[in-house]
Amino acid sequence: SHNLSALLLAHGGEIDSNPPEWLSQSQPQVVLISVNALNQSGLPDEETLDALTGKTILLTDVNGSVELVTDGETLWIYTEN
């Protein structure tokens, strides 16, 4: 069995919806955070990002649309930007 995993954070990475102790224990290959392109809310919260140190993070306000494709063995990630 392969460890193909992606994690989509809740509510743009808001700390109350994504407990740091849970995030730091998660082992996804990639973390996706959907954030408004204008991002005036300041999300994701800094504590959320700190809990994800060392993980691959894709933000929709930076990377644009994100597409994940897998054949069950390999995970390919395509981004707009």
All heavy atoms as a GROMACS GRO file, in nm:
protein
  611
    1SER      N    1   0.084  -0.119   0.000
    1SER     CA    2   0.000   0.000   0.000
    1SER      C    3   0.088   0.124   0.000
    1SER      O    4   0.195   0.126   0.058
    1SER     CB    5  -0.094  -0.006   0.119
    1SER     OG    6  -0.058   0.082   0.220
    2HIS      N    7   0.040   0.227  -0.067
    2HIS     CA    8   0.116   0.351  -0.082
    2HIS      C    9   0.056   0.459   0.006
    2HIS      O   10  -0.064   0.461   0.030
    2HIS     CB   11   0.116   0.395  -0.228
    2HIS     CG   12   0.180   0.296  -0.318
    2HIS    ND1   13   0.316   0.291  -0.336
    2HIS    CD2   14   0.128   0.196  -0.394
    2HIS    CE1   15   0.344   0.193  -0.420
    2HIS    NE2   16   0.232   0.134  -0.455
    3ASN      N   17   0.139   0.550   0.050
    3ASN     CA   18   0.091   0.660   0.131
    3ASN      C   19   0.069   0.783   0.043
    3ASN      O   20   0.148   0.876   0.044
    3ASN     CB   21   0.192   0.692   0.243
    3ASN     CG   22   0.143   0.804   0.332
    3ASN    OD1   23   0.024   0.834   0.337
    3ASN    ND2   24   0.235   0.866   0.401
    4LEU      N   25  -0.036   0.779  -0.037
    4LEU     CA   26  -0.072   0.892  -0.120
    4LEU      C   27  -0.175   0.973  -0.044
    4LEU      O   28  -0.285   0.925  -0.018
    4LEU     CB   29  -0.133   0.846  -0.253
    4LEU     CG   30  -0.043   0.762  -0.342
    4LEU    CD1   31  -0.121   0.717  -0.465
    4LEU    CD2   32   0.080   0.839  -0.382
    5SER      N   33  -0.138   1.092  -0.004
    5SER     CA   34  -0.234   1.169   0.074
    5SER      C   35  -0.217   1.318   0.052
    5SER      O   36  -0.107   1.369   0.036
    5SER     CB   37  -0.221   1.136   0.222
    5SER     OG   38  -0.092   1.169   0.268
    6ALA      N   39  -0.330   1.383   0.050
    6ALA     CA   40  -0.336   1.529   0.042
    6ALA      C   41  -0.433   1.574   0.149
    6ALA      O   42  -0.530   1.505   0.180
    6ALA     CB   43  -0.381   1.574  -0.096
    7LEU      N   44  -0.408   1.690   0.204
    7LEU     CA   45  -0.493   1.745   0.309
    7LEU      C   46  -0.540   1.883   0.266
    7LEU      O   47  -0.457   1.968   0.233
    7LEU     CB   48  -0.414   1.754   0.439
    7LEU     CG   49  -0.482   1.819   0.559
    7LEU    CD1   50  -0.604   1.737   0.601
    7LEU    CD2   51  -0.384   1.830   0.675
    8LEU      N   52  -0.672   1.902   0.260
    8LEU     CA   53  -0.730   2.032   0.232
    8LEU      C   54  -0.772   2.092   0.365
    8LEU      O   55  -0.857   2.036   0.434
    8LEU     CB   56  -0.850   2.020   0.138
    8LEU     CG   57  -0.930   2.148   0.113
    8LEU    CD1   58  -0.844   2.254   0.045
    8LEU    CD2   59  -1.054   2.117   0.028
    9LEU      N   60  -0.710   2.203   0.402
    9LEU     CA   61  -0.742   2.264   0.531
    9LEU      C   62  -0.878   2.332   0.527
    9LEU      O   63  -0.921   2.383   0.424
    9LEU     CB   64  -0.636   2.366   0.571
    9LEU     CG   65  -0.496   2.312   0.598
    9LEU    CD1   66  -0.412   2.419   0.666
    9LEU    CD2   67  -0.498   2.186   0.681
   10ALA      N   68  -0.942   2.333   0.641
   10ALA     CA   69  -1.073   2.397   0.655
   10ALA      C   70  -1.058   2.548   0.668
   10ALA      O   71  -0.959   2.597   0.722
   10ALA     CB   72  -1.145   2.341   0.778
   11HIS      N   73  -1.157   2.620   0.620
   11HIS     CA   74  -1.170   2.765   0.639
   11HIS      C   75  -1.042   2.844   0.612
   11HIS      O   76  -1.004   2.929   0.692
   11HIS     CB   77  -1.224   2.795   0.779
   11HIS     CG   78  -1.358   2.735   0.802
   11HIS    ND1   79  -1.386   2.661   0.913
   11HIS    CD2   80  -1.471   2.735   0.728
   11HIS    CE1   81  -1.511   2.618   0.907
   11HIS    NE2   82  -1.564   2.660   0.795
   12GLY      N   83  -0.976   2.813   0.502
   12GLY     CA   84  -0.860   2.892   0.460
   12GLY      C   85  -0.740   2.884   0.554
   12GLY      O   86  -0.654   2.971   0.551
   13GLY      N   87  -0.736   2.780   0.638
   13GLY     CA   88  -0.622   2.766   0.729
   13GLY      C   89  -0.640   2.839   0.860
   13GLY      O   90  -0.543   2.862   0.932
   14GLU      N   91  -0.764   2.874   0.894
   14GLU     CA   92  -0.792   2.941   1.020
   14GLU      C   93  -0.754   2.847   1.135
   14GLU      O   94  -0.786   2.729   1.134
   14GLU     CB   95  -0.940   2.977   1.027
   14GLU     CG   96  -0.980   3.046   1.154
   14GLU     CD   97  -1.129   3.068   1.161
   14GLU    OE1   98  -1.204   2.971   1.138
   14GLU    OE2   99  -1.169   3.180   1.191
   15ILE      N  100  -0.686   2.900   1.235
   15ILE     CA  101  -0.631   2.818   1.344
   15ILE      C  102  -0.739   2.744   1.422
   15ILE      O  103  -0.720   2.629   1.461
   15ILE     CB  104  -0.542   2.903   1.438
   15ILE    CG1  105  -0.458   2.812   1.528
   15ILE    CG2  106  -0.623   3.001   1.518
   15ILE    CD1  107  -0.353   2.736   1.455
   16ASP      N  108  -0.854   2.806   1.444
   16ASP     CA  109  -0.960   2.742   1.523
   16ASP      C  110  -1.018   2.619   1.453
   16ASP      O  111  -1.070   2.529   1.518
   16ASP     CB  112  -1.073   2.840   1.554
   16ASP     CG  113  -1.029   2.950   1.649
   16ASP    OD1  114  -0.928   2.932   1.719
   16ASP    OD2  115  -1.096   3.055   1.653
   17SER      N  116  -1.010   2.615   1.321
   17SER     CA  117  -1.063   2.502   1.244
   17SER      C  118  -0.958   2.396   1.213
   17SER      O  119  -0.990   2.290   1.163
   17SER     CB  120  -1.122   2.552   1.112
   17SER     OG  121  -1.224   2.646   1.136
   18ASN      N  122  -0.832   2.428   1.241
   18ASN     CA  123  -0.720   2.340   1.209
   18ASN      C  124  -0.623   2.336   1.327
   18ASN      O  125  -0.520   2.404   1.325
   18ASN     CB  126  -0.648   2.391   1.083
   18ASN     CG  127  -0.740   2.401   0.964
   18ASN    OD1  128  -0.769   2.302   0.899
   18ASN    ND2  129  -0.789   2.521   0.935
   19PRO      N  130  -0.655   2.259   1.432
   19PRO     CA  131  -0.572   2.259   1.553
   19PRO      C  132  -0.426   2.224   1.524
   19PRO      O  133  -0.397   2.123   1.459
   19PRO     CB  134  -0.636   2.150   1.640
   19PRO     CG  135  -0.774   2.132   1.585
   19PRO     CD  136  -0.767   2.166   1.440
   20PRO      N  137  -0.331   2.308   1.570
   20PRO     CA  138  -0.189   2.285   1.542
   20PRO      C  139  -0.140   2.149   1.587
   20PRO      O  140  -0.058   2.087   1.519
   20PRO     CB  141  -0.119   2.396   1.621
   20PRO     CG  142  -0.222   2.500   1.642
   20PRO     CD  143  -0.354   2.430   1.646
   21GLU      N  144  -0.190   2.099   1.701
   21GLU     CA  145  -0.143   1.969   1.749
   21GLU      C  146  -0.185   1.858   1.653
   21GLU      O  147  -0.112   1.760   1.634
   21GLU     CB  148  -0.192   1.941   1.892
   21GLU     CG  149  -0.341   1.950   1.912
   21GLU     CD  150  -0.396   2.091   1.933
   21GLU    OE1  151  -0.318   2.189   1.931
   21GLU    OE2  152  -0.517   2.104   1.949
   22TRP      N  153  -0.299   1.873   1.590
   22TRP     CA  154  -0.345   1.775   1.491
   22TRP      C  155  -0.264   1.789   1.362
   22TRP      O  156  -0.220   1.690   1.304
   22TRP     CB  157  -0.495   1.796   1.464
   22TRP     CG  158  -0.550   1.703   1.362
   22TRP    CD1  159  -0.581   1.571   1.378
   22TRP    CD2  160  -0.580   1.734   1.226
   22TRP    NE1  161  -0.628   1.518   1.260
   22TRP    CE2  162  -0.628   1.617   1.164
   22TRP    CE3  163  -0.570   1.849   1.149
   22TRP    CZ2  164  -0.666   1.611   1.031
   22TRP    CZ3  165  -0.609   1.844   1.016
   22TRP    CH2  166  -0.656   1.726   0.959
   23LEU      N  167  -0.243   1.913   1.318
   23LEU     CA  168  -0.169   1.936   1.194
   23LEU      C  169  -0.026   1.885   1.203
   23LEU      O  170   0.026   1.826   1.108
   23LEU     CB  171  -0.167   2.085   1.160
   23LEU     CG  172  -0.298   2.147   1.118
   23LEU    CD1  173  -0.280   2.296   1.096
   23LEU    CD2  174  -0.354   2.082   0.993
   24SER      N  175   0.039   1.908   1.315
   24SER     CA  176   0.179   1.867   1.327
   24SER      C  177   0.194   1.715   1.327
   24SER      O  178   0.300   1.663   1.296
   24SER     CB  179   0.242   1.927   1.453
   24SER     OG  180   0.174   1.885   1.568
   25GLN      N  181   0.086   1.641   1.359
   25GLN     CA  182   0.089   1.495   1.359
   25GLN      C  183   0.051   1.437   1.222
   25GLN      O  184   0.078   1.320   1.196
   25GLN     CB  185  -0.010   1.441   1.462
   25GLN     CG  186   0.012   1.495   1.600
   25GLN     CD  187   0.082   1.397   1.691
   25GLN    OE1  188   0.075   1.278   1.668
   25GLN    NE2  189   0.148   1.447   1.791
   26SER      N  190  -0.011   1.518   1.136
   26SER     CA  191  -0.055   1.467   1.006
   26SER      C  192   0.066   1.448   0.914
   26SER      O  193   0.165   1.518   0.926
   26SER     CB  194  -0.157   1.562   0.942
   26SER     OG  195  -0.096   1.684   0.908
   27GLN      N  196   0.054   1.354   0.822
   27GLN     CA  197   0.166   1.322   0.732
   27GLN      C  198   0.126   1.325   0.585
   27GLN      O  199   0.159   1.234   0.510
   27GLN     CB  200   0.223   1.184   0.768
   27GLN     CG  201   0.282   1.175   0.907
   27GLN     CD  202   0.399   1.268   0.927
   27GLN    OE1  203   0.483   1.284   0.839
   27GLN    NE2  204   0.405   1.331   1.042
   28PRO      N  205   0.056   1.429   0.540
   28PRO     CA  206   0.019   1.432   0.398
   28PRO      C  207   0.140   1.463   0.310
   28PRO      O  208   0.235   1.526   0.355
   28PRO     CB  209  -0.083   1.546   0.392
   28PRO     CG  210  -0.039   1.639   0.500
   28PRO     CD  211   0.011   1.549   0.611
   29GLN      N  212   0.132   1.420   0.186
   29GLN     CA  213   0.236   1.456   0.090
   29GLN      C  214   0.226   1.603   0.052
   29GLN      O  215   0.326   1.666   0.022
   29GLN     CB  216   0.223   1.370  -0.037
   29GLN     CG  217   0.266   1.227  -0.016
   29GLN     CD  218   0.253   1.150  -0.145
   29GLN    OE1  219   0.144   1.108  -0.180
   29GLN    NE2  220   0.363   1.131  -0.215
   30VAL      N  221   0.105   1.654   0.053
   30VAL     CA  222   0.084   1.794   0.017
   30VAL      C  223  -0.034   1.848   0.097
   30VAL      O  224  -0.130   1.776   0.125
   30VAL     CB  225   0.061   1.810  -0.136
   30VAL    CG1  226  -0.064   1.737  -0.181
   30VAL    CG2  227   0.055   1.956  -0.177
   31VAL      N  228  -0.025   1.975   0.135
   31VAL     CA  229  -0.132   2.044   0.206
   31VAL      C  230  -0.186   2.153   0.114
   31VAL      O  231  -0.110   2.234   0.061
   31VAL     CB  232  -0.082   2.106   0.338
   31VAL    CG1  233  -0.193   2.184   0.407
   31VAL    CG2  234  -0.025   2.000   0.430
   32LEU      N  235  -0.318   2.154   0.095
   32LEU     CA  236  -0.383   2.255   0.012
   32LEU      C  237  -0.458   2.352   0.101
   32LEU      O  238  -0.529   2.311   0.193
   32LEU     CB  239  -0.481   2.189  -0.084
   32LEU     CG  240  -0.425   2.078  -0.173
   32LEU    CD1  241  -0.537   2.009  -0.247
   32LEU    CD2  242  -0.323   2.134  -0.268
   33ILE      N  243  -0.441   2.480   0.072
   33ILE     CA  244  -0.514   2.583   0.146
   33ILE      C  245  -0.581   2.674   0.045
   33ILE      O  246  -0.513   2.740  -0.035
   33ILE     CB  247  -0.422   2.664   0.240
   33ILE    CG1  248  -0.344   2.570   0.333
   33ILE    CG2  249  -0.504   2.764   0.320
   33ILE    CD1  250  -0.243   2.641   0.421
   34SER      N  251  -0.713   2.675   0.047
   34SER     CA  252  -0.790   2.758  -0.045
   34SER      C  253  -0.810   2.895   0.017
   34SER      O  254  -0.875   2.909   0.122
   34SER     CB  255  -0.926   2.692  -0.074
   34SER     OG  256  -0.999   2.771  -0.165
   35VAL      N  257  -0.751   2.996  -0.047
   35VAL     CA  258  -0.755   3.133   0.005
   35VAL      C  259  -0.799   3.226  -0.107
   35VAL      O  260  -0.753   3.213  -0.221
   35VAL     CB  261  -0.615   3.176   0.057
   35VAL    CG1  262  -0.620   3.315   0.116
   35VAL    CG2  263  -0.563   3.077   0.160
   36ASN      N  264  -0.885   3.320  -0.076
   36ASN     CA  265  -0.932   3.419  -0.171
   36ASN      C  266  -0.814   3.490  -0.236
   36ASN      O  267  -0.716   3.523  -0.170
   36ASN     CB  268  -1.022   3.519  -0.098
   36ASN     CG  269  -1.085   3.620  -0.190
   36ASN    OD1  270  -1.016   3.697  -0.255
   36ASN    ND2  271  -1.216   3.619  -0.197
   37ALA      N  272  -0.823   3.514  -0.365
   37ALA     CA  273  -0.712   3.576  -0.440
   37ALA      C  274  -0.671   3.711  -0.382
   37ALA      O  275  -0.554   3.747  -0.382
   37ALA     CB  276  -0.750   3.592  -0.586
   38LEU      N  277  -0.766   3.789  -0.330
   38LEU     CA  278  -0.733   3.918  -0.270
   38LEU      C  279  -0.682   3.902  -0.128
   38LEU      O  280  -0.610   3.987  -0.076
   38LEU     CB  281  -0.856   4.010  -0.273
   38LEU     CG  282  -0.910   4.041  -0.412
   38LEU    CD1  283  -1.036   4.126  -0.405
   38LEU    CD2  284  -0.805   4.108  -0.498
   39ASN      N  285  -0.721   3.794  -0.062
   39ASN     CA  286  -0.674   3.754   0.070
   39ASN      C  287  -0.661   3.869   0.168
   39ASN      O  288  -0.555   3.891   0.226
   39ASN     CB  289  -0.542   3.677   0.060
   39ASN     CG  290  -0.512   3.602   0.189
   39ASN    OD1  291  -0.596   3.590   0.276
   39ASN    ND2  292  -0.391   3.551   0.200
   40GLN      N  293  -0.768   3.942   0.190
   40GLN     CA  294  -0.766   4.051   0.287
   40GLN      C  295  -0.789   4.001   0.429
   40GLN      O  296  -0.781   4.077   0.524
   40GLN     CB  297  -0.872   4.157   0.248
   40GLN     CG  298  -0.840   4.221   0.114
   40GLN     CD  299  -0.949   4.313   0.066
   40GLN    OE1  300  -1.064   4.302   0.106
   40GLN    NE2  301  -0.912   4.406  -0.021
   41SER      N  302  -0.819   3.872   0.444
   41SER     CA  303  -0.846   3.816   0.576
   41SER      C  304  -0.719   3.776   0.651
   41SER      O  305  -0.723   3.745   0.769
   41SER     CB  306  -0.936   3.694   0.562
   41SER     OG  307  -0.875   3.598   0.478
   42GLY      N  308  -0.605   3.774   0.581
   42GLY     CA  309  -0.480   3.738   0.645
   42GLY      C  310  -0.462   3.588   0.668
   42GLY      O  311  -0.375   3.546   0.741
   43LEU      N  312  -0.546   3.509   0.603
   43LEU     CA  313  -0.535   3.364   0.618
   43LEU      C  314  -0.432   3.307   0.523
   43LEU      O  315  -0.406   3.368   0.419
   43LEU     CB  316  -0.672   3.298   0.594
   43LEU     CG  317  -0.777   3.328   0.700
   43LEU    CD1  318  -0.911   3.270   0.659
   43LEU    CD2  319  -0.736   3.276   0.836
   44PRO      N  320  -0.372   3.195   0.548
   44PRO     CA  321  -0.388   3.114   0.669
   44PRO      C  322  -0.320   3.178   0.789
   44PRO      O  323  -0.228   3.259   0.774
   44PRO     CB  324  -0.320   2.982   0.634
   44PRO     CG  325  -0.218   3.020   0.532
   44PRO     CD  326  -0.277   3.135   0.455
   45ASP      N  327  -0.366   3.141   0.909
   45ASP     CA  328  -0.307   3.192   1.031
   45ASP      C  329  -0.162   3.146   1.042
   45ASP      O  330  -0.127   3.035   1.001
   45ASP     CB  331  -0.386   3.145   1.154
   45ASP     CG  332  -0.518   3.220   1.169
   45ASP    OD1  333  -0.526   3.337   1.129
   45ASP    OD2  334  -0.613   3.160   1.222
   46GLU      N  335  -0.078   3.230   1.098
   46GLU     CA  336   0.065   3.200   1.113
   46GLU      C  337   0.087   3.072   1.194
   46GLU      O  338   0.176   2.992   1.163
   46GLU     CB  339   0.136   3.318   1.180
   46GLU     CG  340   0.286   3.315   1.162
   46GLU     CD  341   0.330   3.328   1.016
   46GLU    OE1  342   0.269   3.404   0.940
   46GLU    OE2  343   0.427   3.258   0.979
   47GLU      N  344   0.004   3.050   1.297
   47GLU     CA  345   0.018   2.929   1.379
   47GLU      C  346  -0.010   2.803   1.297
   47GLU      O  347   0.050   2.699   1.322
   47GLU     CB  348  -0.077   2.933   1.499
   47GLU     CG  349  -0.052   3.047   1.596
   47GLU     CD  350  -0.134   3.172   1.563
   47GLU    OE1  351  -0.180   3.186   1.448
   47GLU    OE2  352  -0.150   3.256   1.652
   48THR      N  353  -0.101   2.816   1.202
   48THR     CA  354  -0.132   2.703   1.113
   48THR      C  355  -0.009   2.669   1.029
   48THR      O  356   0.031   2.553   1.019
   48THR     CB  357  -0.251   2.736   1.022
   48THR    OG1  358  -0.364   2.766   1.102
   48THR    CG2  359  -0.284   2.620   0.930
   49LEU      N  360   0.052   2.770   0.971
   49LEU     CA  361   0.171   2.747   0.888
   49LEU      C  362   0.286   2.692   0.970
   49LEU      O  363   0.360   2.603   0.926
   49LEU     CB  364   0.212   2.876   0.818
   49LEU     CG  365   0.113   2.928   0.714
   49LEU    CD1  366   0.159   3.062   0.660
   49LEU    CD2  367   0.093   2.828   0.602
   50ASP      N  368   0.301   2.741   1.094
   50ASP     CA  369   0.408   2.691   1.182
   50ASP      C  370   0.391   2.542   1.209
   50ASP      O  371   0.490   2.468   1.213
   50ASP     CB  372   0.409   2.767   1.315
   50ASP     CG  373   0.458   2.910   1.300
   50ASP    OD1  374   0.517   2.944   1.195
   50ASP    OD2  375   0.438   2.989   1.395
   51ALA      N  376   0.267   2.498   1.225
   51ALA     CA  377   0.240   2.356   1.253
   51ALA      C  378   0.268   2.268   1.132
   51ALA      O  379   0.282   2.147   1.144
   51ALA     CB  380   0.096   2.338   1.299
   52LEU      N  381   0.278   2.331   1.014
   52LEU     CA  382   0.300   2.256   0.890
   52LEU      C  383   0.444   2.267   0.840
   52LEU      O  384   0.474   2.230   0.727
   52LEU     CB  385   0.204   2.308   0.782
   52LEU     CG  386   0.056   2.284   0.809
   52LEU    CD1  387  -0.029   2.364   0.713
   52LEU    CD2  388   0.024   2.136   0.803
   53THR      N  389   0.534   2.316   0.922
   53THR     CA  390   0.674   2.332   0.883
   53THR      C  391   0.729   2.202   0.827
   53THR      O  392   0.709   2.095   0.884
   53THR     CB  393   0.758   2.378   1.004
   53THR    OG1  394   0.710   2.504   1.048
   53THR    CG2  395   0.904   2.391   0.968
   54GLY      N  396   0.794   2.212   0.712
   54GLY     CA  397   0.854   2.096   0.648
   54GLY      C  398   0.763   2.023   0.552
   54GLY      O  399   0.806   1.934   0.480
   55LYS      N  400   0.636   2.062   0.547
   55LYS     CA  401   0.542   1.999   0.456
   55LYS      C  402   0.527   2.085   0.330
   55LYS      O  403   0.548   2.205   0.332
   55LYS     CB  404   0.407   1.979   0.524
   55LYS     CG  405   0.413   1.880   0.640
   55LYS     CD  406   0.279   1.863   0.704
   55LYS     CE  407   0.276   1.752   0.807
   55LYS     NZ  408   0.370   1.765   0.917
   56THR      N  409   0.491   2.022   0.218
   56THR     CA  410   0.465   2.095   0.095
   56THR      C  411   0.328   2.160   0.106
   56THR      O  412   0.229   2.091   0.128
   56THR     CB  413   0.469   2.000  -0.026
   56THR    OG1  414   0.599   1.941  -0.033
   56THR    CG2  415   0.438   2.074  -0.156
   57ILE      N  416   0.323   2.292   0.093
   57ILE     CA  417   0.198   2.367   0.106
   57ILE      C  418   0.170   2.441  -0.024
   57ILE      O  419   0.258   2.508  -0.077
   57ILE     CB  420   0.207   2.469   0.222
   57ILE    CG1  421   0.240   2.398   0.354
   57ILE    CG2  422   0.078   2.549   0.234
   57ILE    CD1  423   0.272   2.494   0.467
   58LEU      N  424   0.048   2.426  -0.074
   58LEU     CA  425   0.004   2.500  -0.192
   58LEU      C  426  -0.112   2.590  -0.152
   58LEU      O  427  -0.209   2.543  -0.091
   58LEU     CB  428  -0.038   2.404  -0.302
   58LEU     CG  429   0.071   2.313  -0.357
   58LEU    CD1  430   0.014   2.211  -0.453
   58LEU    CD2  431   0.179   2.395  -0.425
   59LEU      N  432  -0.101   2.718  -0.186
   59LEU     CA  433  -0.203   2.818  -0.155
   59LEU      C  434  -0.267   2.865  -0.284
   59LEU      O  435  -0.195   2.903  -0.379
   59LEU     CB  436  -0.140   2.937  -0.083
   59LEU     CG  437  -0.076   2.908   0.052
   59LEU    CD1  438   0.038   3.002   0.080
   59LEU    CD2  439  -0.181   2.916   0.160
   60THR      N  440  -0.399   2.864  -0.289
   60THR     CA  441  -0.465   2.904  -0.414
   60THR      C  442  -0.443   3.052  -0.447
   60THR      O  443  -0.446   3.088  -0.564
   60THR     CB  444  -0.615   2.873  -0.411
   60THR    OG1  445  -0.675   2.940  -0.298
   60THR    CG2  446  -0.640   2.724  -0.403
   61ASP      N  447  -0.418   3.138  -0.347
   61ASP     CA  448  -0.393   3.278  -0.379
   61ASP      C  449  -0.254   3.298  -0.438
   61ASP      O  450  -0.227   3.399  -0.503
   61ASP     CB  451  -0.416   3.370  -0.258
   61ASP     CG  452  -0.319   3.345  -0.143
   61ASP    OD1  453  -0.269   3.230  -0.130
   61ASP    OD2  454  -0.294   3.438  -0.065
   62VAL      N  455  -0.166   3.201  -0.420
   62VAL     CA  456  -0.030   3.206  -0.476
   62VAL      C  457  -0.018   3.115  -0.599
   62VAL      O  458   0.032   3.157  -0.704
   62VAL     CB  459   0.075   3.164  -0.370
   62VAL    CG1  460   0.213   3.155  -0.431
   62VAL    CG2  461   0.072   3.258  -0.252
   63ASN      N  462  -0.064   2.991  -0.585
   63ASN     CA  463  -0.046   2.890  -0.689
   63ASN      C  464  -0.160   2.883  -0.789
   63ASN      O  465  -0.151   2.810  -0.887
   63ASN     CB  466  -0.028   2.752  -0.626
   63ASN     CG  467   0.092   2.747  -0.533
   63ASN    OD1  468   0.075   2.748  -0.411
   63ASN    ND2  469   0.210   2.747  -0.587
   64GLY      N  470  -0.269   2.955  -0.765
   64GLY     CA  471  -0.386   2.946  -0.854
   64GLY      C  472  -0.456   2.813  -0.835
   64GLY      O  473  -0.449   2.752  -0.729
   65SER      N  474  -0.521   2.766  -0.940
   65SER     CA  475  -0.592   2.638  -0.929
   65SER      C  476  -0.491   2.526  -0.914
   65SER      O  477  -0.379   2.532  -0.965
   65SER     CB  478  -0.682   2.615  -1.050
   65SER     OG  479  -0.604   2.604  -1.167
   66VAL      N  480  -0.532   2.423  -0.838
   66VAL     CA  481  -0.445   2.309  -0.810
   66VAL      C  482  -0.520   2.182  -0.851
   66VAL      O  483  -0.637   2.166  -0.818
   66VAL     CB  484  -0.409   2.303  -0.660
   66VAL    CG1  485  -0.325   2.180  -0.630
   66VAL    CG2  486  -0.338   2.430  -0.616
   67GLU      N  487  -0.451   2.095  -0.923
   67GLU     CA  488  -0.511   1.968  -0.964
   67GLU      C  489  -0.420   1.856  -0.915
   67GLU      O  490  -0.299   1.857  -0.937
   67GLU     CB  491  -0.523   1.961  -1.116
   67GLU     CG  492  -0.584   1.832  -1.166
   67GLU     CD  493  -0.593   1.825  -1.318
   67GLU    OE1  494  -0.538   1.913  -1.386
   67GLU    OE2  495  -0.653   1.729  -1.366
   68LEU      N  496  -0.481   1.759  -0.846
   68LEU     CA  497  -0.409   1.640  -0.801
   68LEU      C  498  -0.456   1.522  -0.884
   68LEU      O  499  -0.576   1.502  -0.901
   68LEU     CB  500  -0.437   1.613  -0.654
   68LEU     CG  501  -0.403   1.725  -0.556
   68LEU    CD1  502  -0.440   1.684  -0.414
   68LEU    CD2  503  -0.257   1.763  -0.564
   69VAL      N  504  -0.362   1.443  -0.935
   69VAL     CA  505  -0.394   1.326  -1.016
   69VAL      C  506  -0.313   1.209  -0.961
   69VAL      O  507  -0.195   1.224  -0.930
   69VAL     CB  508  -0.357   1.349  -1.165
   69VAL    CG1  509  -0.386   1.226  -1.248
   69VAL    CG2  510  -0.429   1.471  -1.220
   70THR      N  511  -0.378   1.094  -0.949
   70THR     CA  512  -0.305   0.975  -0.903
   70THR      C  513  -0.349   0.852  -0.981
   70THR      O  514  -0.463   0.844  -1.026
   70THR     CB  515  -0.325   0.952  -0.751
   70THR    OG1  516  -0.245   0.840  -0.711
   70THR    CG2  517  -0.470   0.928  -0.716
   71ASP      N  518  -0.256   0.759  -0.993
   71ASP     CA  519  -0.288   0.628  -1.050
   71ASP      C  520  -0.289   0.523  -0.939
   71ASP      O  521  -0.290   0.404  -0.966
   71ASP     CB  522  -0.190   0.591  -1.161
   71ASP     CG  523  -0.046   0.578  -1.112
   71ASP    OD1  524  -0.021   0.595  -0.990
   71ASP    OD2  525   0.042   0.552  -1.195
   72GLY      N  526  -0.285   0.567  -0.815
   72GLY     CA  527  -0.282   0.477  -0.701
   72GLY      C  528  -0.141   0.448  -0.652
   72GLY      O  529  -0.123   0.393  -0.545
   73GLU      N  530  -0.042   0.485  -0.731
   73GLU     CA  531   0.097   0.465  -0.692
   73GLU      C  532   0.175   0.595  -0.687
   73GLU      O  533   0.265   0.611  -0.606
   73GLU     CB  534   0.165   0.367  -0.787
   73GLU     CG  535   0.109   0.227  -0.778
   73GLU     CD  536   0.185   0.129  -0.866
   73GLU    OE1  537   0.294   0.164  -0.915
   73GLU    OE2  538   0.134   0.017  -0.886
   74THR      N  539   0.142   0.686  -0.778
   74THR     CA  540   0.212   0.813  -0.788
   74THR      C  541   0.110   0.926  -0.778
   74THR      O  542  -0.003   0.912  -0.825
   74THR     CB  543   0.287   0.822  -0.923
   74THR    OG1  544   0.375   0.711  -0.933
   74THR    CG2  545   0.365   0.951  -0.935
   75LEU      N  546   0.151   1.035  -0.715
   75LEU     CA  547   0.066   1.154  -0.705
   75LEU      C  548   0.132   1.266  -0.784
   75LEU      O  549   0.247   1.302  -0.759
   75LEU     CB  550   0.052   1.195  -0.557
   75LEU     CG  551  -0.030   1.321  -0.530
   75LEU    CD1  552  -0.175   1.302  -0.569
   75LEU    CD2  553  -0.018   1.358  -0.382
   76TRP      N  554   0.060   1.317  -0.884
   76TRP     CA  555   0.107   1.429  -0.962
   76TRP      C  556   0.031   1.553  -0.920
   76TRP      O  557  -0.091   1.548  -0.894
   76TRP     CB  558   0.085   1.406  -1.112
   76TRP     CG  559   0.169   1.297  -1.170
   76TRP    CD1  560   0.298   1.307  -1.215
   76TRP    CD2  561   0.130   1.160  -1.189
   76TRP    NE1  562   0.341   1.185  -1.261
   76TRP    CE2  563   0.240   1.093  -1.246
   76TRP    CE3  564   0.014   1.089  -1.164
   76TRP    CZ2  565   0.237   0.959  -1.280
   76TRP    CZ3  566   0.010   0.953  -1.195
   76TRP    CH2  567   0.121   0.890  -1.252
   77ILE      N  568   0.101   1.666  -0.914
   77ILE     CA  569   0.041   1.792  -0.872
   77ILE      C  570   0.062   1.893  -0.983
   77ILE      O  571   0.176   1.917  -1.026
   77ILE     CB  572   0.105   1.842  -0.741
   77ILE    CG1  573   0.089   1.737  -0.632
   77ILE    CG2  574   0.043   1.975  -0.700
   77ILE    CD1  575   0.175   1.762  -0.510
   78TYR      N  576  -0.048   1.950  -1.029
   78TYR     CA  577  -0.041   2.053  -1.134
   78TYR      C  578  -0.100   2.182  -1.077
   78TYR      O  579  -0.206   2.181  -1.017
   78TYR     CB  580  -0.123   2.010  -1.256
   78TYR     CG  581  -0.076   1.880  -1.317
   78TYR    CD1  582  -0.140   1.761  -1.284
   78TYR    CD2  583   0.031   1.877  -1.405
   78TYR    CE1  584  -0.097   1.639  -1.339
   78TYR    CE2  585   0.074   1.757  -1.460
   78TYR     CZ  586   0.010   1.639  -1.427
   78TYR     OH  587   0.053   1.520  -1.481
   79THR      N  588  -0.026   2.292  -1.095
   79THR     CA  589  -0.074   2.421  -1.047
   79THR      C  590  -0.082   2.520  -1.162
   79THR      O  591  -0.011   2.508  -1.262
   79THR     CB  592   0.018   2.479  -0.937
   79THR    OG1  593   0.148   2.500  -0.991
   79THR    CG2  594   0.026   2.388  -0.817
   80GLU      N  595  -0.170   2.617  -1.146
   80GLU     CA  596  -0.190   2.719  -1.249
   80GLU      C  597  -0.070   2.813  -1.256
   80GLU      O  598  -0.028   2.855  -1.362
   80GLU     CB  599  -0.317   2.797  -1.214
   80GLU     CG  600  -0.355   2.904  -1.312
   80GLU     CD  601  -0.483   2.974  -1.271
   80GLU    OE1  602  -0.536   2.948  -1.162
   80GLU    OE2  603  -0.530   3.055  -1.351
   81ASN      N  604  -0.014   2.848  -1.142
   81ASN     CA  605   0.098   2.943  -1.136
   81ASN      C  606   0.223   2.873  -1.086
   81ASN      O  607   0.221   2.786  -1.006
   81ASN     CB  608   0.067   3.060  -1.042
   81ASN     CG  609  -0.053   3.139  -1.090
   81ASN    OD1  610  -0.078   3.152  -1.209
   81ASN    ND2  611  -0.128   3.190  -0.996
   0.00000   0.00000   0.00000
